[in-house]
């Protein structure tokens, strides 16, 4: 519980610091806000259906394989086939905003210190699992950023503005972890679990404000990747 509380506090501080000042121009503009909401609803519906599709792909088994395929296909389908736009429209571009990038570097540094230093404080050495690193810190961190920030948040932002969009995308991010890990399998949520889920929602908001300030998936992906490494 202590780790979750500390993460919530740290993430909230950086959300406040990043939120200060003006946001860059949105990557996309809504021709019809109703269309943006409809596409978000369709994406969320697809995400809700994923846990019920199970097969094995490489070392991923069960719903994770379906989740992987869904996340791989979603951004290019939504942009190239539905919108007829390049992936730069959802953040596949270099970041801007030097001040935001400095704060991103501080967050990354704190995570790395936690990953390398905290195990030593607890009297246990650092461990490294290559398969878990590839899955959690590279594959799913990148694909989740492309989906939750690139696809969902850009559509919400064009309809409701930057601040409400990153707050909403963070809540969706946190809820989805509750949905797949607790609601679908029928697992009860203990107080420590509730704090961990709240921490994930606040992390999602931090990733969202980073994306909104830099207009690039790269900084939010790096934070997401190192956060998963530090777990």
Sine and cosine of phi, psi and omega as CSV:
sin_phi,cos_phi,sin_psi,cos_psi,sin_omega,cos_omega
0.00,0.00,-0.60,0.80,-0.01,-1.00
-0.88,0.48,-0.63,0.78,0.02,-1.00
-0.90,0.44,-0.68,0.73,0.00,-1.00
-0.90,0.44,-0.68,0.73,0.01,-1.00
-0.89,0.45,-0.68,0.73,0.02,-1.00
-0.89,0.45,-0.67,0.74,0.02,-1.00
-0.91,0.42,-0.66,0.75,0.04,-1.00
-0.86,0.51,-0.70,0.71,-0.02,-1.00
-0.91,0.42,-0.71,0.70,-0.03,-1.00
-0.92,0.40,-0.71,0.71,0.01,-1.00
-0.88,0.47,-0.65,0.76,-0.01,-1.00
-0.90,0.44,-0.66,0.75,0.03,-1.00
-0.86,0.51,-0.71,0.71,-0.03,-1.00
-0.96,0.29,-0.49,0.87,0.10,-0.99
-0.88,0.47,-0.71,0.70,0.01,-1.00
-0.89,0.45,-0.69,0.72,-0.01,-1.00
-0.90,0.43,-0.67,0.75,-0.02,-1.00
-0.95,0.30,-0.53,0.85,-0.05,-1.00
-0.93,0.38,-0.41,0.91,-0.04,-1.00
-0.89,0.46,0.63,-0.78,0.04,-1.00
1.00,-0.02,0.04,-1.00,-0.07,-1.00
-0.99,0.14,0.48,-0.88,0.07,-1.00
-1.00,-0.03,0.59,-0.81,0.10,-0.99
-0.89,0.45,0.25,-0.97,0.02,-1.00
-0.86,0.51,0.59,-0.81,-0.01,-1.00
-0.89,0.46,0.51,-0.86,0.02,-1.00
-0.93,0.38,-0.51,0.86,-0.03,-1.00
-0.72,-0.70,0.37,-0.93,0.08,-1.00
-0.85,-0.52,0.62,-0.79,-0.06,-1.00
-1.00,0.10,0.81,-0.58,0.16,-0.99
-0.98,0.19,-0.61,0.79,0.06,-1.00
-0.60,-0.80,0.94,-0.34,0.00,-1.00
-0.81,0.59,-0.54,0.84,-0.01,-1.00
-0.88,0.48,-0.56,0.83,0.03,-1.00
-0.92,0.39,-0.64,0.77,0.02,-1.00
-0.88,0.48,-0.72,0.69,0.01,-1.00
-0.90,0.43,-0.62,0.79,0.01,-1.00
-0.90,0.44,-0.69,0.72,0.00,-1.00
-0.91,0.41,-0.64,0.77,0.07,-1.00
-0.88,0.47,-0.68,0.73,0.01,-1.00
-0.88,0.48,-0.64,0.77,0.02,-1.00
-0.92,0.40,-0.65,0.76,0.03,-1.00
-0.89,0.45,-0.73,0.69,-0.01,-1.00
-0.89,0.45,-0.64,0.77,0.05,-1.00
-0.87,0.50,-0.69,0.73,0.05,-1.00
-0.88,0.48,-0.66,0.75,0.04,-1.00
-0.89,0.46,-0.62,0.78,0.00,-1.00
-0.93,0.38,-0.48,0.88,-0.01,-1.00
-0.99,0.15,-0.41,0.91,-0.10,-1.00
-0.81,0.58,-0.70,0.72,-0.05,-1.00
-0.88,0.48,-0.25,0.97,-0.03,-1.00
-1.00,-0.09,0.00,1.00,0.04,-1.00
-0.95,-0.30,0.85,-0.53,-0.12,-0.99
-0.76,-0.66,0.79,-0.61,0.14,-0.99
-0.36,-0.93,0.00,-1.00,-0.04,-1.00
-0.90,-0.44,0.77,-0.63,0.05,-1.00
-0.71,-0.71,0.90,-0.44,-0.10,-1.00
0.82,0.58,-0.80,-0.60,-0.03,-1.00
-0.99,-0.10,0.02,1.00,0.06,-1.00
-1.00,0.02,0.77,-0.64,-0.01,-1.00
-0.82,-0.58,0.29,-0.96,0.03,-1.00
0.93,0.36,-0.58,-0.81,-0.09,-1.00
-0.93,0.37,-0.38,0.92,0.01,-1.00
-0.88,0.48,-0.56,0.83,0.05,-1.00
-0.91,0.42,-0.69,0.72,0.04,-1.00
-0.91,0.42,-0.63,0.77,0.04,-1.00
-0.87,0.49,-0.70,0.72,0.02,-1.00
-0.87,0.49,-0.76,0.65,-0.02,-1.00
-0.89,0.46,-0.68,0.73,0.01,-1.00
-0.87,0.49,-0.72,0.70,-0.03,-1.00
-0.93,0.36,-0.55,0.84,0.03,-1.00
-0.93,0.38,-0.67,0.74,-0.10,-1.00
-0.99,0.15,-0.50,0.86,-0.17,-0.99
-0.86,0.51,-0.81,0.58,-0.08,-1.00
-0.87,0.50,-0.76,0.65,0.01,-1.00
-0.90,0.43,-0.58,0.82,0.02,-1.00
-0.91,0.41,-0.72,0.69,-0.04,-1.00
-0.91,0.41,-0.58,0.81,-0.07,-1.00
-1.00,-0.03,-0.79,0.61,-0.07,-1.00
-0.96,0.27,-0.66,0.75,-0.13,-0.99
-1.00,-0.06,-0.59,0.81,-0.04,-1.00
-1.00,-0.01,-0.75,0.66,-0.10,-1.00
-0.99,-0.11,-0.28,0.96,-0.06,-1.00
0.85,0.52,0.69,0.72,-0.02,-1.00
-0.82,-0.57,0.39,-0.92,0.10,-0.99
-0.96,0.28,0.31,-0.95,-0.02,-1.00
-0.93,0.37,-0.24,0.97,0.09,-1.00
-0.88,0.48,-0.38,0.92,0.00,-1.00
-0.93,0.36,-0.27,0.96,0.04,-1.00
-0.87,-0.50,0.39,0.92,0.17,-0.99
0.97,-0.26,0.08,1.00,0.07,-1.00
-0.99,0.15,0.96,0.28,-0.08,-1.00
-0.35,-0.94,0.22,-0.97,0.01,-1.00
-0.95,0.30,0.53,-0.84,-0.04,-1.00
-0.96,0.27,0.39,-0.92,0.15,-0.99
-0.84,-0.54,0.03,-1.00,0.05,-1.00
0.98,0.20,1.00,0.00,-0.08,-1.00
-0.88,0.47,-0.66,0.75,-0.01,-1.00
-0.88,0.48,-0.69,0.72,0.02,-1.00
-0.89,0.45,-0.62,0.79,-0.01,-1.00
-0.93,0.37,-0.53,0.85,0.08,-1.00
-0.90,0.44,-0.70,0.72,0.03,-1.00
-0.91,0.41,-0.60,0.80,0.08,-1.00
-0.87,0.50,-0.69,0.73,0.01,-1.00
-0.88,0.47,-0.60,0.80,0.04,-1.00
-0.91,0.41,-0.70,0.72,0.03,-1.00
-0.87,0.50,-0.71,0.70,0.01,-1.00
-0.88,0.48,-0.65,0.76,0.03,-1.00
-0.89,0.46,-0.67,0.74,0.01,-1.00
-0.90,0.44,-0.66,0.75,0.03,-1.00
-0.90,0.44,-0.67,0.74,-0.01,-1.00
-0.91,0.41,-0.64,0.77,0.06,-1.00
-0.89,0.46,-0.67,0.75,0.02,-1.00
-0.90,0.44,-0.64,0.77,-0.03,-1.00
-0.92,0.40,-0.65,0.76,-0.07,-1.00
-1.00,0.03,-0.56,0.83,-0.12,-0.99
-1.00,-0.05,-0.63,0.78,-0.08,-1.00
-0.87,0.49,-0.69,0.73,0.06,-1.00
-0.86,0.52,-0.55,0.84,0.02,-1.00
-0.93,0.36,-0.63,0.78,0.04,-1.00
-0.89,0.45,-0.60,0.80,0.00,-1.00
-0.99,0.15,-0.01,1.00,0.03,-1.00
0.98,0.18,0.35,0.94,0.05,-1.00
-0.79,-0.62,0.58,-0.82,-0.03,-1.00
-0.96,0.28,0.26,-0.97,0.06,-1.00
-0.96,0.29,0.66,-0.75,0.06,-1.00
-0.90,-0.45,0.43,-0.90,-0.01,-1.00
-0.61,-0.79,0.86,-0.51,0.03,-1.00
-0.93,-0.37,0.94,-0.35,-0.09,-1.00
-0.87,0.50,-0.69,0.73,-0.03,-1.00
-0.91,0.42,-0.68,0.74,0.04,-1.00
-0.91,0.41,-0.60,0.80,0.03,-1.00
-0.89,0.45,-0.73,0.68,0.00,-1.00
-0.89,0.46,-0.69,0.72,-0.05,-1.00
-0.93,0.36,-0.82,0.57,-0.17,-0.98
-0.99,0.13,-0.66,0.76,-0.12,-0.99
-1.00,-0.07,-0.27,0.96,0.00,-1.00
-0.89,-0.46,-0.90,0.43,-0.16,-0.99
-0.91,0.41,-0.88,0.47,-0.10,-0.99
-0.96,0.28,-0.54,0.84,0.06,-1.00
-0.87,0.49,-0.70,0.71,-0.01,-1.00
-0.93,0.37,-0.73,0.68,-0.06,-1.00
-0.93,0.37,-0.59,0.81,0.06,-1.00
-0.92,0.39,-0.61,0.80,0.07,-1.00
-0.90,0.43,-0.68,0.74,0.02,-1.00
-0.88,0.48,-0.54,0.84,-0.03,-1.00
-1.00,0.08,-0.84,0.54,-0.11,-0.99
-0.96,0.29,-0.63,0.78,0.04,-1.00
-1.00,-0.03,-0.77,0.64,-0.10,-0.99
-0.93,0.37,-0.74,0.68,-0.06,-1.00
-1.00,0.03,-0.83,0.55,-0.11,-0.99
-0.94,0.34,-0.78,0.63,-0.11,-0.99
-0.92,0.39,-0.63,0.78,-0.01,-1.00
-0.89,0.45,-0.61,0.79,0.02,-1.00
-0.94,0.34,-0.66,0.75,0.06,-1.00
-0.90,0.43,-0.63,0.78,-0.04,-1.00
-0.91,0.42,-0.65,0.76,-0.01,-1.00
-0.92,0.38,-0.31,0.95,-0.01,-1.00
-0.98,-0.20,-0.53,0.85,-0.13,-0.99
-0.76,-0.65,-0.01,1.00,0.00,-1.00
0.99,-0.12,0.31,-0.95,-0.16,-0.99
-0.90,0.43,-0.76,0.65,-0.13,-0.99
-0.90,0.44,-0.76,0.65,0.00,-1.00
-0.92,0.40,-0.49,0.87,0.00,-1.00
-0.93,0.36,-0.72,0.69,-0.01,-1.00
-0.95,0.32,-0.51,0.86,0.08,-1.00
-0.91,0.41,-0.69,0.72,0.00,-1.00
-0.92,0.39,-0.67,0.74,0.00,-1.00
-0.91,0.42,-0.57,0.82,0.06,-1.00
-0.92,0.40,-0.65,0.76,0.04,-1.00
-0.91,0.41,-0.64,0.76,0.05,-1.00
-0.89,0.46,-0.67,0.74,0.02,-1.00
-0.86,0.50,-0.73,0.68,0.00,-1.00
-0.92,0.39,-0.68,0.73,0.01,-1.00
-0.88,0.47,-0.62,0.78,-0.06,-1.00
-0.91,0.42,-0.58,0.81,0.07,-1.00
-0.91,0.41,-0.62,0.78,0.09,-1.00
-0.90,0.43,-0.67,0.74,-0.06,-1.00
-0.88,0.48,-0.76,0.65,-0.11,-0.99
-0.98,0.18,-0.49,0.87,-0.09,-1.00
-0.99,-0.13,-0.32,0.95,-0.06,-1.00
-0.79,-0.61,-0.79,0.61,-0.11,-0.99
-0.92,0.39,-0.77,0.64,-0.03,-1.00
-0.90,0.44,-0.76,0.65,0.01,-1.00
-0.98,0.22,-0.07,1.00,0.00,-1.00
0.95,0.30,0.50,0.87,-0.02,-1.00
-1.00,0.05,0.76,-0.65,0.01,-1.00
-0.93,0.38,0.47,-0.88,-0.02,-1.00
-0.98,-0.20,0.94,-0.33,0.07,-1.00
-0.98,0.22,0.28,-0.96,0.02,-1.00
-0.81,0.59,-0.66,0.75,0.03,-1.00
-0.90,0.43,-0.61,0.79,0.04,-1.00
-0.91,0.42,-0.66,0.75,0.00,-1.00
-0.88,0.47,-0.65,0.76,0.04,-1.00
-0.91,0.41,-0.64,0.77,0.02,-1.00
-0.90,0.44,-0.64,0.77,0.03,-1.00
-0.93,0.38,-0.64,0.76,0.07,-1.00
-0.88,0.47,-0.63,0.77,0.04,-1.00
-0.88,0.48,-0.63,0.78,0.03,-1.00
-0.92,0.39,-0.62,0.79,0.04,-1.00
-0.90,0.43,-0.67,0.74,0.03,-1.00
-0.93,0.38,-0.61,0.79,0.11,-0.99
-0.86,0.51,-0.70,0.72,0.03,-1.00
-0.86,0.51,-0.62,0.78,0.04,-1.00
-0.92,0.39,-0.65,0.76,0.06,-1.00
-0.88,0.48,-0.72,0.69,0.04,-1.00
-0.88,0.48,-0.59,0.81,0.01,-1.00
-0.92,0.38,-0.69,0.72,0.00,-1.00
-0.94,0.35,-0.56,0.83,0.10,-1.00
-0.88,0.48,-0.71,0.70,0.02,-1.00
-0.90,0.44,-0.68,0.73,-0.02,-1.00
-0.90,0.43,-0.55,0.83,-0.03,-1.00
-0.99,0.14,-0.51,0.86,-0.08,-1.00
-0.98,-0.21,-0.29,0.96,-0.03,-1.00
0.85,0.53,0.52,0.85,-0.01,-1.00
-0.58,-0.82,0.58,-0.82,0.06,-1.00
-0.97,0.23,-0.31,0.95,-0.10,-1.00
-0.87,0.49,-0.77,0.64,-0.02,-1.00
-0.89,0.45,-0.69,0.73,0.00,-1.00
-0.92,0.40,-0.58,0.82,0.06,-1.00
-0.89,0.45,-0.69,0.72,-0.02,-1.00
-0.88,0.47,-0.68,0.73,0.04,-1.00
-0.90,0.44,-0.71,0.70,0.01,-1.00
-0.87,0.50,-0.69,0.72,-0.03,-1.00
-0.90,0.43,-0.72,0.69,-0.04,-1.00
-0.96,0.29,-0.54,0.84,0.10,-0.99
-0.86,0.51,-0.73,0.69,0.00,-1.00
-0.92,0.40,-0.55,0.84,0.06,-1.00
-0.91,0.42,-0.56,0.83,-0.08,-1.00
-0.98,0.17,-0.12,0.99,-0.03,-1.00
-0.95,0.32,0.00,0.00,0.00,0.00
